[in-house]
Amino acid sequence: MHKNRRNPILLGQDNNALTWLLIINAVVFVAINFIKIVYYLSYETPMEALQNFNLQILSWFSLPANAETFFGRPWTILTYMFSHVGVWQLIGTLLWLWAFGYILQDLSGNTKLIPVYLYGGLAAGLIFILSVNLIPEYKAVVNSTEPLMGGEAAVVAVAIAATTMAPKYKLFPMINGGIPLWVLTLLFVAIDYTSIANDSSVFVIAHVASGVTGFLFAYQLERGRDGGRWMVDFVNWLNDLFNPEKKYREKPATQQRYYKSIRKPFEKTPRITQQKVDEILDKINQQGYNSLSEEERDLLKKASQEDL
């Protein structure tokens, strides 16, 4: 069972993936609603303003149900998962993303959250389009089906991935020893289902596809196969391209910053220092708690007992 650790990744950290996802969703929301206000000020009636806004602006961000429309706007399979219009929709997305994204980073490090979010959103979008255009029940009403919009589907993948990795992860440990993560996930799934089931069952299918994607990502990751590694390498390549003076280089194994367990027999164990603790925390930040060796975990536990 996973033990919650001290000194988690902070939201204000420069390279915090969760912070970037929260910011991107919030910024796109502000931009869309600013344009919406401009439309309301530019037309005589609110109804006319809303119709033109939906047609001329929102349709270029949301994922259309009609396949022909989608092929003319293929970027919408990415933009839809960052686009919100309603303030409560945004708040719900950000709160659940913060809750499960925080835990996922705590478990797997700082480089898995964005790949899981994107994979989940892409899977939901593809299944949404395929279902509406191939299943007769949905195909008959394809032109009246609401477009897919918002980050809820992508958050489902994050929630399922985190729960798959550590279903007994304890929340609020001060309350009777803590609440298992799977309980929060059941609550989230129930709320998510009730919020979309009334619209169309095709949205439920899309969210299920995202959840399956999150499960498969975590399942493969626990077996040493990182499906998001290529994204990290691509970002590092871009960083090298535009910042040649600060080229990213992965350190050789002999230079990795973490405490090494190899020592001579009968050698006296050195005392715990802040430097060693910082090196272990740095390793957790980059690779996740599960990457620590037993000796590193013991050292971190002793450091917490000594309040180092």
N, C-alpha and C positions, 0 to 999 in steps of 0.2 A: 504493500500500500504506500502510496506517495505521501511523504511528509512535507507539509508546507514549510517553506524556508523564510528566513529573515532577509532583509535588504533586497526587496524585489526591484525589478526594472522600474524606473521612475518615469512618469508621463512626460516630464520636462526634459528627459535625456535627448541629446541631439539626434541620435539615430533610432529613436523609438518608433517602430512601425505602427503601433496603435495610435500614437499621437498624430502621425501623418494621415491615417485613415479617418480619424475624427475630424481633423482640419479640412481635408478635401471634401468630405460630405457636407460640412458646415458652410464652406466657401461656395460650393455649387448651389446650395440651398439659398444663400443670400443673393447670389447673382441672378438666379431664376426669378426669385420673388421681387427683386429690384426691377427687372424687366417687366414683370407682371404689373407692378404699380405704375410704371410708365405707360403701359397699355390702357390701364384704367383712367389715366389722366388724359389720354389722347383720343378717346371715343366718347360719344354722347351718352350711351347707355352701358351699364355693366355687362349685360348679356352680349352685346356686340364686341366689347373689349375682351371678354373671356373667350369667345369663339375664335377671334383672330389670334389671341395669344396661344391657345391650344394648337391651332393650325400652323401658325408661322414660327413658333418658338418651341413649345413643349414637345411637339411631334419629332423634333430633331434631337431630343435627349432620350425620350422613352422608347422602349422596344416594341415595335408594331407587331400585331398578330399576323397580319397578311404577309406572306413570304415575298411577294413581288415588291411590296413597299420596303421590306427589310433589305432586299438586295440593292435597293437604291440608297440605303442608309446603313451600311454594315457596321459603322462605328457605334451604333446605338446598343449593340450587345455589350459594350463596355460602359458607355455613358449612363445607361439606365440604372446601374447598380450604385451610382453615386448621386443620383438625382432625386430630390424630394420637393414637393410643393407644400404639403400640409405640415404645419409646425409640430403637431402631435406625431405624425409619421416619422419626422426627423428625430424627435426626442426619443421615441421608442427604439428606433434603429441605433442611435448613439448609446443609449443606456445598455441595451443588450450587447452591443459590440464591445463596449468598455468592459462589461462583466466577463464575457467569455474570452475576449481578446487578451485581457489581462492574465487570465488563467493559462491560456494557450502559450503565451510568451513565457510565463513562469515555468511551464513544463518543458518547452522545446527551444527556448532561446528567441532571439529577436528577428530571425530571418524566415520564419514559417508562416506568420500571420497573414501577410499580404498575399503570398501564393495561395493559401487556403481560401481567403476571401475571393480572389479572382477566379480560381477554379470553380468554387461553388456558384458564383454569379454566372459564369460562362455555361456551366452545366444546366442551371435553371433556365437560362435564356434559350439555349439550343432545344431543350426538351419542350419548352413552351411553344416555340415556333413549329417544331415537328408535330407536336400533338394537335395543335389547332389546325394545321394544314393537311394532316394525314388521317386523323380519326374522324369518321363521318359525323359523329355527334357534334363535334366542335367545328368541323369544316362548314357545316350548314349555316353557322352564325359567325363566321370568321370576321366579316366586316363590321359586326357590332360588338366584337369582343374588345374589352378595354386593353390598352397596351400594358406591358409589364414595366413597372417603374418603382424605384426605391431599393435600398440595400438589405431589406429583410431577408430575401432569399439567400444572399451571400452570407449573412450572419448565421443562418441555419448551419451552413458548412462549418463555420468556426465553432459553434456550440457542440456539434456532434464530434468534431475532431478532438476538442479538448476533453469531452466526456469519454471518448473511446480510449484516450491515453491514460486517464486517471479518474474513473467513475466515482471513486471514494475520496477524492480530493475534498478536504474539509473547508467549509465556509463558516464564518462566524464561530471560531473554535471556542469562544467563551460561553456559548449557549449549549449546555449539555454535551460538550465534547465536539460540537460542530455539526453542520448539516452537509451530507454528502452532495457532491456536485450533480449526481444524476437526478436528485430531487429538483434542483433548480432547472435542469434541462427539461424535465417532464412538465414543469410549470410553463416554461418558455414555449415548448411545442404546443401545449394546450391553448395558450393565448394566441400564438401565431396561427393555429388552425382556425380558431373562431373568428379571427380578423379577416381571413381570406376566403373561407368556405362559402360565405354568402354571395360572393361575387361570381365565382365559377370554379368548378372542380379542377379545371386546367391549371389554376394557380397552385392548388394543392400538389398536383403532379410535379410542377416545377420545383416547389420547395422540397419535395421528397427527393428529387434528383440531386439537389444541392446537398441534402443531408447524407445521401449515399456517397457523394464525392468527398465530403469531409471525413466520413468513416474510412474510405479507401486510402485517403492521404495519410491518416494517422496509422492505419494498419501497415502500410508500406514503410512508413517512417520508423516504426518500432522494429522493423526487420532490416533496417540499415539502408533503405532506398528513399532518398529525399527527392520527391517530385518537384520541389521548388528550387533546387540547386541551380538549375540553368538560369532562372530569373536573377538570382543573386550574382552569378557570374556575368550575366549581361549588364547588370547595373554597374558592377565593378569595371567592366570593359568601357562602358560609357564614361565613367568617372576618370579612367585613365586617359580616354580620348580628349576630354575637355580640360583635364587638370594634369598634364604630363609631369609637372613638377611634384605632384603628390600621388604618384602611381601606387595602386593597391598591389601588394604582394602578399600572398599567403605565406605565413612563416613556416619554415621547415619544422618537422616534428621535434627536432632537438632544441628549437627556439620558442616553442609554444609556451605561452605564459600560464602555466599551471603547475601546481606542486607535484613533483615527481616522487614516486614511492621507492625508487631504486636507491639502496644504500648498502654499505658494507655490513656484514654480520656483526652483531654486538655493538654497533655504533650507537652512541647515545642519541636519543630522539631530541632534536632541537626544540626549543620552546616555540610556542605559537606567536607569530609576529603579525602585525597589521598588514605588512607587505604580502605575506602568504595568504592571508584572508582575502585581501584585495585581488590577488591573482586568481583565487578560486571563484570569487564573485564575477570577475571578468570572464572566466570560462563559462559560467552559468549564463551570463548575459548573451554570449555569442552562440552557445551550443545547447543550453538548457540544463536543468538540474539532473536529468537522467544521464548526462554525459560524464558525471563525476564518478571517480572510482570509490571503492569502499573507504579507502584511507582518506581521500579528500572529504568525504561526507563526515567521517569521524572527526577530522580536524575542524570542519566547520561547526559541528555540533559542540565540540569542546570550546570553540571560540565564543559561541553564543552563550554557553554557560558561564564563561568568564566575563561576558559582556564586553568583548573586545571590539 
